[in-house]
C-alpha cells in the first residue's frame, strides 16, 4: 500500500520558517527603501548620472553665490 495521505508526503520540506522580529523588521525596511528608490528613479535611464549632474549644478550655484562680493557691488546713482 502507498501513503494514505499523499498531500502530506514531503510536507517537512515545504514548511516556511518565519524569521525573528528583528530580521523581519530589517527585511521590511530594505524592501521599503528599494521601493522608494525605484519610485524616485522611475523613467530615468541612468540615475547615478542624474545625481552627479544635480550635485555639479548645486556646486556651481554655491560657487556663484560665494564669489559675488557682498555690499557695495551694485550700480551707484548720483542725484543732482
Backbone as ProteinMPNN parsed JSONL, in Angstrom:
{"seq_chain_A": "XXXXXXXXXXXXXXXXXXXXXXXXXXXXXXXXXXXXXXXXXXXXXXXXXXXXXXXXXXXXXXXXXXXXXXXXXXXXXXXX", "coords_chain_A": {"N_chain_A": [[0.824, -1.163, 0.0], [0.337, 2.282, -0.575], [1.061, 5.625, 0.475], [-1.327, 6.866, 2.713], [-2.133, 9.483, 2.855], [-1.384, 11.409, 0.464], [-0.935, 14.121, 0.126], [0.527, 14.949, 2.277], [3.041, 13.962, 2.007], [6.416, 14.647, 2.124], [6.003, 17.043, 3.406], [7.491, 18.273, 5.383], [9.558, 19.526, 4.065], [8.401, 21.708, 2.89], [7.731, 23.519, 4.804], [7.548, 26.785, 5.981], [9.689, 28.804, 7.653], [9.295, 31.397, 9.842], [11.121, 34.411, 10.156], [12.916, 35.877, 12.963], [11.614, 38.72, 14.835], [13.353, 41.004, 14.61], [14.938, 40.465, 12.337], [12.909, 40.316, 10.438], [11.924, 42.936, 10.559], [14.15, 44.302, 9.561], [14.219, 43.262, 6.956], [11.784, 44.266, 5.964], [12.326, 47.009, 6.094], [14.438, 47.212, 4.263], [13.091, 46.456, 1.938], [11.224, 48.535, 1.727], [12.942, 50.708, 1.351], [14.054, 50.013, -1.105], [11.766, 50.107, -2.741], [11.193, 52.838, -2.549], [13.469, 53.954, -3.756], [13.17, 52.938, -6.355], [10.814, 54.222, -7.101], [11.61, 56.876, -6.998], [13.479, 56.985, -9.058], [12.057, 56.352, -11.31], [11.56, 56.097, -14.748], [13.988, 57.185, -15.391], [16.912, 56.66, -17.086], [19.62, 56.483, -16.316], [20.225, 56.784, -13.223], [22.417, 57.383, -11.547], [24.053, 59.087, -13.048], [22.359, 61.259, -13.265], [22.218, 62.08, -10.59], [24.893, 62.859, -10.205], [24.973, 65.004, -11.994], [23.104, 66.768, -10.847], [24.41, 67.286, -8.424], [26.726, 68.55, -9.348], [25.588, 70.837, -10.517], [24.524, 72.067, -8.219], [26.914, 72.612, -6.878], [28.059, 74.477, -8.651], [26.194, 76.552, -8.468], [26.48, 77.193, -5.762], [29.132, 78.067, -5.732], [28.882, 80.319, -7.354], [27.311, 81.896, -5.714], [29.021, 82.405, -3.556], [31.1, 83.768, -4.741], [30.171, 86.273, -5.459], [30.61, 89.587, -4.609], [29.79, 90.937, -1.453], [27.658, 93.625, -0.526], [27.91, 97.009, -1.614], [28.554, 96.366, -4.226], [27.009, 97.052, -6.369], [25.276, 99.15, -8.819], [25.797, 102.668, -8.717], [23.874, 105.483, -8.096], [23.761, 108.83, -8.961], [22.469, 111.708, -7.605], [21.442, 114.744, -8.764]], "CA_chain_A": [[0.0, 0.0, 0.0], [1.064, 3.546, -0.611], [0.762, 6.535, 1.582], [-2.759, 7.121, 2.765], [-2.339, 10.916, 2.659], [-0.313, 11.846, -0.437], [-0.665, 15.554, 0.225], [1.454, 15.191, 3.381], [4.375, 13.431, 1.725], [7.397, 15.721, 1.934], [5.478, 18.28, 3.983], [8.515, 18.919, 6.188], [10.386, 20.332, 3.18], [7.667, 22.892, 2.463], [7.421, 24.361, 5.954], [8.2, 28.089, 5.919], [10.056, 29.269, 8.984], [9.264, 32.859, 9.893], [12.313, 34.935, 10.838], [12.662, 36.588, 14.211], [11.092, 40.069, 14.565], [14.399, 41.949, 14.189], [15.263, 40.151, 10.943], [11.738, 40.685, 9.643], [11.917, 44.395, 10.514], [15.224, 44.7, 8.647], [13.778, 42.921, 5.606], [10.752, 45.223, 5.573], [12.981, 48.3, 5.876], [15.168, 47.108, 2.996], [12.105, 46.437, 0.851], [10.676, 49.885, 1.622], [13.989, 51.548, 0.753], [14.151, 49.636, -2.517], [10.586, 50.652, -3.429], [11.341, 54.286, -2.611], [14.488, 54.238, -4.76], [12.589, 52.664, -7.665], [9.842, 55.276, -7.379], [12.354, 58.11, -7.242], [14.205, 56.917, -10.33], [11.184, 55.835, -12.368], [11.665, 56.804, -16.01], [15.342, 57.701, -15.573], [17.748, 55.555, -17.558], [20.866, 56.398, -15.567], [20.034, 57.634, -12.045], [23.689, 57.836, -10.989], [24.482, 60.243, -13.836], [21.486, 62.364, -12.893], [22.656, 62.551, -9.268], [26.155, 63.589, -10.404], [24.656, 66.262, -12.669], [22.481, 67.637, -9.848], [25.451, 67.676, -7.478], [27.594, 69.502, -10.034], [24.822, 72.075, -10.645], [24.481, 72.68, -6.895], [28.249, 73.148, -6.601], [28.23, 75.667, -9.477], [25.369, 77.602, -7.88], [27.092, 77.571, -4.488], [30.332, 78.825, -6.073], [28.439, 81.618, -7.851], [26.826, 82.676, -4.567], [30.137, 82.819, -2.711], [32.026, 84.637, -5.472], [29.583, 87.6, -5.599], [31.002, 90.412, -3.465], [28.627, 91.405, -0.706], [27.605, 95.055, -0.216], [28.656, 97.969, -2.428], [28.942, 95.848, -5.528], [25.978, 97.362, -7.362], [25.388, 100.441, -9.5], [25.578, 103.819, -7.843], [23.138, 106.536, -8.757], [24.062, 110.161, -8.451], [21.349, 112.624, -7.672], [21.903, 116.099, -8.749]], "C_chain_A": [[0.878, 1.24, 0.0], [0.752, 4.386, 0.602], [-0.736, 6.841, 1.564], [-3.088, 8.596, 2.577], [-1.213, 11.469, 1.776], [0.005, 13.338, -0.327], [0.311, 15.872, 1.345], [2.854, 14.646, 3.116], [5.316, 14.588, 1.418], [6.946, 17.041, 2.521], [6.53, 18.998, 4.816], [9.384, 19.844, 5.341], [9.709, 21.663, 2.828], [7.313, 23.829, 3.61], [8.231, 25.653, 5.855], [8.438, 28.56, 7.345], [10.051, 30.791, 8.951], [10.482, 33.352, 10.66], [11.924, 35.653, 12.129], [12.254, 38.033, 13.897], [12.143, 41.068, 14.081], [14.781, 41.723, 12.729], [14.123, 40.57, 10.032], [11.662, 42.206, 9.484], [12.956, 44.913, 9.533], [14.836, 44.421, 7.195], [12.731, 43.908, 5.104], [11.352, 46.6, 5.295], [13.742, 48.305, 4.556], [14.212, 47.157, 1.812], [11.505, 47.832, 0.646], [11.674, 50.831, 0.974], [14.123, 51.272, -0.738], [12.973, 50.202, -3.312], [10.702, 52.163, -3.584], [12.355, 54.684, -3.685], [13.938, 54.018, -6.171], [11.594, 53.748, -8.065], [10.548, 56.578, -7.718], [12.978, 58.118, -8.631], [13.36, 56.354, -11.466], [11.32, 56.705, -13.612], [13.044, 57.377, -16.286], [16.245, 56.534, -15.937], [19.001, 55.372, -16.72], [20.771, 57.306, -14.333], [21.338, 58.149, -11.437], [24.189, 59.074, -11.729], [23.641, 61.466, -13.488], [21.897, 62.939, -11.545], [23.957, 63.343, -9.384], [25.888, 64.959, -11.028], [24.026, 67.255, -11.687], [23.519, 68.165, -8.871], [26.358, 68.745, -8.091], [26.889, 70.862, -10.167], [24.741, 72.806, -9.309], [25.828, 73.301, -6.538], [28.494, 74.434, -7.388], [27.435, 76.824, -8.892], [25.972, 78.103, -6.564], [28.333, 78.427, -4.737], [29.949, 80.218, -6.564], [27.962, 82.5, -6.698], [27.99, 83.188, -3.711], [31.079, 83.776, -3.425], [31.466, 86.043, -5.67], [29.975, 88.434, -4.382], [29.758, 90.957, -2.762], [28.753, 92.894, -0.404], [28.424, 95.912, -1.176], [29.05, 97.463, -3.801], [27.954, 96.174, -6.636], [26.244, 98.68, -8.062], [25.118, 101.553, -8.511], [24.898, 104.893, -8.667], [23.499, 107.871, -8.11], [22.837, 111.055, -8.644], [21.895, 114.039, -7.773], [22.033, 116.759, -9.997]], "O_chain_A": [[2.001, 1.238, 0.505], [0.246, 3.901, 1.614], [-1.323, 7.05, 0.502], [-4.205, 8.932, 2.181], [-0.201, 11.945, 2.291], [1.113, 13.758, -0.659], [0.877, 16.965, 1.367], [3.76, 14.852, 3.924], [5.034, 15.411, 0.547], [7.485, 18.083, 2.146], [6.472, 20.221, 4.946], [9.895, 20.843, 5.847], [10.389, 22.636, 2.501], [6.651, 24.843, 3.389], [9.448, 25.621, 5.67], [7.504, 28.695, 8.136], [10.728, 31.4, 8.124], [10.841, 32.785, 11.692], [10.76, 35.988, 12.349], [12.524, 38.518, 12.798], [11.847, 41.898, 13.223], [14.93, 42.68, 11.97], [14.361, 41.126, 8.96], [11.368, 42.705, 8.398], [12.692, 45.841, 8.768], [15.09, 45.238, 6.311], [12.782, 44.338, 3.952], [10.931, 47.281, 4.361], [13.698, 49.286, 3.814], [14.486, 47.814, 0.808], [11.303, 48.257, -0.491], [11.3, 51.661, 0.145], [14.285, 52.196, -1.536], [13.151, 50.713, -4.418], [10.351, 52.709, -4.629], [12.131, 55.635, -4.433], [14.203, 54.811, -7.075], [11.537, 54.146, -9.228], [10.129, 57.3, -8.623], [12.998, 59.151, -9.301], [13.903, 55.922, -12.483], [11.205, 57.928, -13.527], [13.247, 58.002, -17.327], [16.338, 55.55, -15.204], [19.407, 54.244, -16.441], [21.187, 58.463, -14.384], [21.362, 59.241, -10.869], [24.692, 60.008, -11.104], [24.158, 62.581, -13.425], [21.922, 64.158, -11.375], [24.112, 64.379, -8.738], [26.5, 65.954, -10.639], [24.369, 68.437, -11.689], [23.514, 69.347, -8.528], [26.712, 69.723, -7.432], [27.505, 71.907, -9.958], [24.872, 74.029, -9.265], [25.881, 74.388, -5.964], [29.074, 75.381, -6.856], [27.931, 77.948, -8.822], [25.97, 79.304, -6.294], [28.56, 79.407, -4.028], [30.618, 81.196, -6.229], [28.184, 83.711, -6.706], [27.929, 84.306, -3.197], [31.794, 84.53, -2.766], [32.228, 86.944, -6.022], [29.706, 88.037, -3.248], [28.8, 91.382, -3.408], [29.836, 93.37, -0.064], [29.549, 95.542, -1.51], [29.841, 98.12, -4.479], [28.054, 95.625, -7.732], [27.319, 99.261, -7.913], [24.318, 101.405, -7.587], [25.298, 105.175, -9.796], [23.533, 108.009, -6.887], [22.263, 111.126, -9.731], [22.712, 114.466, -6.956], [22.425, 117.925, -10.041]]}, "name": "protein", "num_of_chains": 1, "seq": "XXXXXXXXXXXXXXXXXXXXXXXXXXXXXXXXXXXXXXXXXXXXXXXXXXXXXXXXXXXXXXXXXXXXXXXXXXXXXXXX"}
